[in-house]
Amino acid sequence: MASLKDIKRKVGAVQKTSQINTRYEHVAASKFKSAQVRMENFRPYAGKFMDVLNSLALRVENISHPLWLSAIPERLG
């Protein structure tokens, strides 16, 4: 049977692990929030970029490049 000292040490280790996990969750939440802010700040640039691409696409008369054509998937088997 485990002694009282062993049980207290195990409880202390579990508490320390819980503290570490909580801190990791806080770090992850902070990184996620900063990534969200960066994405929200990028939206105006993405919209303008899409406008530029659309205006360029409208100026193209003949779409003959194979990457511009829609692919028809072939059935296997």
DALINNOR-V815758 format. One record per pair of residues at least 24 apart in sequence whose ideal C-beta (glycine too) atoms are under 8 Angstrom apart, sorted by the first residue. I is the first residue (numbers start at 1). J is the second residue. D is the distance in whole Angstrom. If there is no record, write none. Layout:
i=I j=J d=D
i=I j=J d=D
//
This chain:
none
//
